[in-house]
Amino acid sequence: MDKLDYDRKLDELDHLLNDPDVPIEPERVWSLLAEISRRDLGEMP
């Protein structure tokens, strides 16, 4: 995952969690968190 993709996922996560007009999507939130954490842990290039 490159920097642009990483930033896009963080933005999407922020939007899902903080925009009161957006219905929460737990499966998507967990998916984004898993992808972000794998990169942060160095498991993805």
Phi and psi restraints in degrees (range 20) as a CNS / XPLOR table:
assign (resid 1 and name C) (resid 2 and name N)
       (resid 2 and name CA) (resid 2 and name C) 1.0 -84.8 20.0 2
assign (resid 2 and name N) (resid 2 and name CA)
       (resid 2 and name C) (resid 3 and name N) 1.0 174.1 20.0 2
assign (resid 2 and name C) (resid 3 and name N)
       (resid 3 and name CA) (resid 3 and name C) 1.0 -59.7 20.0 2
assign (resid 3 and name N) (resid 3 and name CA)
       (resid 3 and name C) (resid 4 and name N) 1.0 -41.0 20.0 2
assign (resid 3 and name C) (resid 4 and name N)
       (resid 4 and name CA) (resid 4 and name C) 1.0 -63.7 20.0 2
assign (resid 4 and name N) (resid 4 and name CA)
       (resid 4 and name C) (resid 5 and name N) 1.0 -45.1 20.0 2
assign (resid 4 and name C) (resid 5 and name N)
       (resid 5 and name CA) (resid 5 and name C) 1.0 -64.5 20.0 2
assign (resid 5 and name N) (resid 5 and name CA)
       (resid 5 and name C) (resid 6 and name N) 1.0 -42.5 20.0 2
assign (resid 5 and name C) (resid 6 and name N)
       (resid 6 and name CA) (resid 6 and name C) 1.0 -59.2 20.0 2
assign (resid 6 and name N) (resid 6 and name CA)
       (resid 6 and name C) (resid 7 and name N) 1.0 -47.8 20.0 2
assign (resid 6 and name C) (resid 7 and name N)
       (resid 7 and name CA) (resid 7 and name C) 1.0 -63.0 20.0 2
assign (resid 7 and name N) (resid 7 and name CA)
       (resid 7 and name C) (resid 8 and name N) 1.0 -38.6 20.0 2
assign (resid 7 and name C) (resid 8 and name N)
       (resid 8 and name CA) (resid 8 and name C) 1.0 -62.9 20.0 2
assign (resid 8 and name N) (resid 8 and name CA)
       (resid 8 and name C) (resid 9 and name N) 1.0 -41.5 20.0 2
assign (resid 8 and name C) (resid 9 and name N)
       (resid 9 and name CA) (resid 9 and name C) 1.0 -67.2 20.0 2
assign (resid 9 and name N) (resid 9 and name CA)
       (resid 9 and name C) (resid 10 and name N) 1.0 -39.5 20.0 2
assign (resid 9 and name C) (resid 10 and name N)
       (resid 10 and name CA) (resid 10 and name C) 1.0 -63.2 20.0 2
assign (resid 10 and name N) (resid 10 and name CA)
       (resid 10 and name C) (resid 11 and name N) 1.0 -41.2 20.0 2
assign (resid 10 and name C) (resid 11 and name N)
       (resid 11 and name CA) (resid 11 and name C) 1.0 -63.5 20.0 2
assign (resid 11 and name N) (resid 11 and name CA)
       (resid 11 and name C) (resid 12 and name N) 1.0 -42.5 20.0 2
assign (resid 11 and name C) (resid 12 and name N)
       (resid 12 and name CA) (resid 12 and name C) 1.0 -63.8 20.0 2
assign (resid 12 and name N) (resid 12 and name CA)
       (resid 12 and name C) (resid 13 and name N) 1.0 -42.6 20.0 2
assign (resid 12 and name C) (resid 13 and name N)
       (resid 13 and name CA) (resid 13 and name C) 1.0 -62.2 20.0 2
assign (resid 13 and name N) (resid 13 and name CA)
       (resid 13 and name C) (resid 14 and name N) 1.0 -44.6 20.0 2
assign (resid 13 and name C) (resid 14 and name N)
       (resid 14 and name CA) (resid 14 and name C) 1.0 -59.1 20.0 2
assign (resid 14 and name N) (resid 14 and name CA)
       (resid 14 and name C) (resid 15 and name N) 1.0 -43.7 20.0 2
assign (resid 14 and name C) (resid 15 and name N)
       (resid 15 and name CA) (resid 15 and name C) 1.0 -62.6 20.0 2
assign (resid 15 and name N) (resid 15 and name CA)
       (resid 15 and name C) (resid 16 and name N) 1.0 -45.1 20.0 2
assign (resid 15 and name C) (resid 16 and name N)
       (resid 16 and name CA) (resid 16 and name C) 1.0 -64.0 20.0 2
assign (resid 16 and name N) (resid 16 and name CA)
       (resid 16 and name C) (resid 17 and name N) 1.0 -36.1 20.0 2
assign (resid 16 and name C) (resid 17 and name N)
       (resid 17 and name CA) (resid 17 and name C) 1.0 -87.6 20.0 2
assign (resid 17 and name N) (resid 17 and name CA)
       (resid 17 and name C) (resid 18 and name N) 1.0 -25.5 20.0 2
assign (resid 17 and name C) (resid 18 and name N)
       (resid 18 and name CA) (resid 18 and name C) 1.0 -117.1 20.0 2
assign (resid 18 and name N) (resid 18 and name CA)
       (resid 18 and name C) (resid 19 and name N) 1.0 -7.6 20.0 2
assign (resid 18 and name C) (resid 19 and name N)
       (resid 19 and name CA) (resid 19 and name C) 1.0 -93.5 20.0 2
assign (resid 19 and name N) (resid 19 and name CA)
       (resid 19 and name C) (resid 20 and name N) 1.0 112.6 20.0 2
assign (resid 19 and name C) (resid 20 and name N)
       (resid 20 and name CA) (resid 20 and name C) 1.0 -65.8 20.0 2
assign (resid 20 and name N) (resid 20 and name CA)
       (resid 20 and name C) (resid 21 and name N) 1.0 -16.9 20.0 2
assign (resid 20 and name C) (resid 21 and name N)
       (resid 21 and name CA) (resid 21 and name C) 1.0 -87.2 20.0 2
assign (resid 21 and name N) (resid 21 and name CA)
       (resid 21 and name C) (resid 22 and name N) 1.0 -6.8 20.0 2
assign (resid 21 and name C) (resid 22 and name N)
       (resid 22 and name CA) (resid 22 and name C) 1.0 -101.5 20.0 2
assign (resid 22 and name N) (resid 22 and name CA)
       (resid 22 and name C) (resid 23 and name N) 1.0 124.0 20.0 2
assign (resid 22 and name C) (resid 23 and name N)
       (resid 23 and name CA) (resid 23 and name C) 1.0 -66.1 20.0 2
assign (resid 23 and name N) (resid 23 and name CA)
       (resid 23 and name C) (resid 24 and name N) 1.0 139.2 20.0 2
assign (resid 23 and name C) (resid 24 and name N)
       (resid 24 and name CA) (resid 24 and name C) 1.0 -66.2 20.0 2
assign (resid 24 and name N) (resid 24 and name CA)
       (resid 24 and name C) (resid 25 and name N) 1.0 137.5 20.0 2
assign (resid 24 and name C) (resid 25 and name N)
       (resid 25 and name CA) (resid 25 and name C) 1.0 -121.8 20.0 2
assign (resid 25 and name N) (resid 25 and name CA)
       (resid 25 and name C) (resid 26 and name N) 1.0 87.2 20.0 2
assign (resid 25 and name C) (resid 26 and name N)
       (resid 26 and name CA) (resid 26 and name C) 1.0 -53.2 20.0 2
assign (resid 26 and name N) (resid 26 and name CA)
       (resid 26 and name C) (resid 27 and name N) 1.0 -42.0 20.0 2
assign (resid 26 and name C) (resid 27 and name N)
       (resid 27 and name CA) (resid 27 and name C) 1.0 -62.9 20.0 2
assign (resid 27 and name N) (resid 27 and name CA)
       (resid 27 and name C) (resid 28 and name N) 1.0 -40.1 20.0 2
assign (resid 27 and name C) (resid 28 and name N)
       (resid 28 and name CA) (resid 28 and name C) 1.0 -69.7 20.0 2
assign (resid 28 and name N) (resid 28 and name CA)
       (resid 28 and name C) (resid 29 and name N) 1.0 -40.5 20.0 2
assign (resid 28 and name C) (resid 29 and name N)
       (resid 29 and name CA) (resid 29 and name C) 1.0 -58.9 20.0 2
assign (resid 29 and name N) (resid 29 and name CA)
       (resid 29 and name C) (resid 30 and name N) 1.0 -48.6 20.0 2
assign (resid 29 and name C) (resid 30 and name N)
       (resid 30 and name CA) (resid 30 and name C) 1.0 -64.8 20.0 2
assign (resid 30 and name N) (resid 30 and name CA)
       (resid 30 and name C) (resid 31 and name N) 1.0 -37.8 20.0 2
assign (resid 30 and name C) (resid 31 and name N)
       (resid 31 and name CA) (resid 31 and name C) 1.0 -62.9 20.0 2
assign (resid 31 and name N) (resid 31 and name CA)
       (resid 31 and name C) (resid 32 and name N) 1.0 -46.5 20.0 2
assign (resid 31 and name C) (resid 32 and name N)
       (resid 32 and name CA) (resid 32 and name C) 1.0 -62.5 20.0 2
assign (resid 32 and name N) (resid 32 and name CA)
       (resid 32 and name C) (resid 33 and name N) 1.0 -43.4 20.0 2
assign (resid 32 and name C) (resid 33 and name N)
       (resid 33 and name CA) (resid 33 and name C) 1.0 -61.2 20.0 2
assign (resid 33 and name N) (resid 33 and name CA)
       (resid 33 and name C) (resid 34 and name N) 1.0 -39.9 20.0 2
assign (resid 33 and name C) (resid 34 and name N)
       (resid 34 and name CA) (resid 34 and name C) 1.0 -64.4 20.0 2
assign (resid 34 and name N) (resid 34 and name CA)
       (resid 34 and name C) (resid 35 and name N) 1.0 -44.8 20.0 2
assign (resid 34 and name C) (resid 35 and name N)
       (resid 35 and name CA) (resid 35 and name C) 1.0 -64.2 20.0 2
assign (resid 35 and name N) (resid 35 and name CA)
       (resid 35 and name C) (resid 36 and name N) 1.0 -44.1 20.0 2
assign (resid 35 and name C) (resid 36 and name N)
       (resid 36 and name CA) (resid 36 and name C) 1.0 -64.5 20.0 2
assign (resid 36 and name N) (resid 36 and name CA)
       (resid 36 and name C) (resid 37 and name N) 1.0 -43.2 20.0 2
assign (resid 36 and name C) (resid 37 and name N)
       (resid 37 and name CA) (resid 37 and name C) 1.0 -68.2 20.0 2
assign (resid 37 and name N) (resid 37 and name CA)
       (resid 37 and name C) (resid 38 and name N) 1.0 -35.6 20.0 2
assign (resid 37 and name C) (resid 38 and name N)
       (resid 38 and name CA) (resid 38 and name C) 1.0 -61.9 20.0 2
assign (resid 38 and name N) (resid 38 and name CA)
       (resid 38 and name C) (resid 39 and name N) 1.0 -40.4 20.0 2
assign (resid 38 and name C) (resid 39 and name N)
       (resid 39 and name CA) (resid 39 and name C) 1.0 -67.1 20.0 2
assign (resid 39 and name N) (resid 39 and name CA)
       (resid 39 and name C) (resid 40 and name N) 1.0 -44.0 20.0 2
assign (resid 39 and name C) (resid 40 and name N)
       (resid 40 and name CA) (resid 40 and name C) 1.0 -62.7 20.0 2
assign (resid 40 and name N) (resid 40 and name CA)
       (resid 40 and name C) (resid 41 and name N) 1.0 -30.2 20.0 2
assign (resid 40 and name C) (resid 41 and name N)
       (resid 41 and name CA) (resid 41 and name C) 1.0 -85.9 20.0 2
assign (resid 41 and name N) (resid 41 and name CA)
       (resid 41 and name C) (resid 42 and name N) 1.0 -2.6 20.0 2
assign (resid 41 and name C) (resid 42 and name N)
       (resid 42 and name CA) (resid 42 and name C) 1.0 83.2 20.0 2
assign (resid 42 and name N) (resid 42 and name CA)
       (resid 42 and name C) (resid 43 and name N) 1.0 16.1 20.0 2
assign (resid 42 and name C) (resid 43 and name N)
       (resid 43 and name CA) (resid 43 and name C) 1.0 -85.0 20.0 2
assign (resid 43 and name N) (resid 43 and name CA)
       (resid 43 and name C) (resid 44 and name N) 1.0 -11.6 20.0 2
assign (resid 43 and name C) (resid 44 and name N)
       (resid 44 and name CA) (resid 44 and name C) 1.0 -125.3 20.0 2
assign (resid 44 and name N) (resid 44 and name CA)
       (resid 44 and name C) (resid 45 and name N) 1.0 145.3 20.0 2
